[in-house]
Amino acid sequence: MELVNPGLGLIFWMIVVFSAVLFILKKFAWPSILQSLKDREQHIEEALHLADVTHEEMKKLKLDNEVLLKEAKEEREAIMNEARKIREKLIEDAKQKANAEADRIVESARVQIENERKAALMDIKNQIADISIEIAEKILREKLQTPKDHEQYIQRVIDSKQLN
Amino acid sequence: MRFTKIAFITTSFLLLFSLLSTQHIHASEAGHDEHEAPTKAFKPGDMIISHIVDSYEWHIANIGHTHISVPLPVILYDKNQWHVFMSSKFKHGQEAYLGYEIAKEGAQKGKIVRFEADGTAVLPYDFSITKNVFAVFVSSFLLIVIFLSVAKSYRKTKKHAPKGFQSIAEVAILFVRDEIALATIGKKHYERFAPYLLTIFFFIFFNNLLGLIPVFPFGANITGNIAVTGVLSLFTFGMILISGNKNYWAHIFNTPGVPWWLKLPLPLMPIIELVGVVTKPFVLMIRLFANITAGHIIILGFISLIFVFGKTSLAAGYGMSVLSITMSVFLYFLELLVAFIQAYVFTLLSSIFLGMAVEEHHHEEHETHHS
């Protein structure tokens, strides 16, 4: 019976002591311990999350970089092509222009030459005509010294007209 | 290195323990031979019980016929009067002092009583600092010192990894918080009860362990004392009563899903439920008390075997001592495990009961299904 007969004093002291232990630990030990644990867990959680996010971002960044690089390459290619095209076109244009200019110059030269030639020819014709008239005048003056001669000549001109 | 040191200390404790026991038993035999019937043999039962119950002095050893014990203060309140004196006045229970003496038999055996003229034993109000009270003081002091220092190191390490003793404590703290409180109470309320659960867990665990160290001022059978376990379960009971919500009480007085004739006119279900409310802490008290006491009894029983055999022949005693000590060492390791398991079980069950007390209402579904 001794074993299961609780002592009043022990119950009393036990209540006092356990209350004190509970109070002291609850007030001064557990809050800071549990809070620290919670804080640390949260800290670790956040750190892990941040690592994940950073990793993801890095991946994205890398992908972005690759895309950017690819785009840049493509753009460079495009620009090069464009430049090449422009250069070719420029050269082509220049060539055409030069040709056209040359043609035009040649043409105008030709026209001018033609004009000059015509003018010269005209000049020569006029001179020839003048000279011919002069000669004809001199000849006529020599031949038509008598009135008979006049009549003969007139008759001949009229004949030639009728023949026409 | 550290492990071998611990092993060495444990072994020394064990050796010392067996040494103390032998001396005590020899001495008590001598005492019996001298004072009482000379033919009285060594009684293992008496020896074991005297080792596990509370006492007014802290008996350490007997050398020859001299008792070596630490006297503890006796505080009595009787007939409107306080009496305070040291337990050494009783001369190890042999003499009476101021009319009070330690009862040697009867219902109040081992307690301080006052015998009336007609021979009836009267119990005074006894607030003595007994062996167990003193041991509870010591272990509580240690508990407070250790956990205040752990709290301090938590404040120091902040968000960084724990250091030193803090790391050991953290394993247990996390175990109680996550495996006990969080698992049984749930996310919503566990933080409210975590400090209480941590306190009872470490209180029981500490006292269980200190009860296994057989040197003064440890080795008192604290958690194997029904008053101690009773008070612990009383705290759990109080916590349940305070924190029980509407749903919990409704469950007791108007159990849902039960036919009405079980509640009226004879409130059969409420009576059964109320009995259940009281038996829960009662079982907690008995379980811890019985487990720890049983462990101590078995170890002491094995030690006693040496002297039982030694009575018949010296050789048998020596032979038996080998087996007994081997078994005791084995049981000591088992007791180390039990020290943890019982602290765990007490805390777990307290936590489950508290979880039931704060459980949210979720019977509506069932009720609609029934109707």
Interface residues (C-beta under 8 A of the other chain):
Chain A: M1 E2 L3 V4 N5 P6 G7 L8 G9 L10 I11 F12 W13 M14 I15 V17 F18 A20 V21 L22 I24 L25 K26 F28 A29 W30 P31 S32 I33 L34 S36 L37 D39 R40 H43
Chain B: I49 I52 V53 D54 I75 A107 Q108 K109 G110 K111 L123 Y125 D126 F127 S128 I129 T130 N132 V133 V136 F137 S140 L143 I144 F147 L148 V150 A151 Y154 R155 T157 K158 K159 H160 E170 I173 L174 R177 E191 A194 P195 Y196 L198 T199 F203 N225 I226 A227 V228 G230 V231 L232 L234 F235 T293
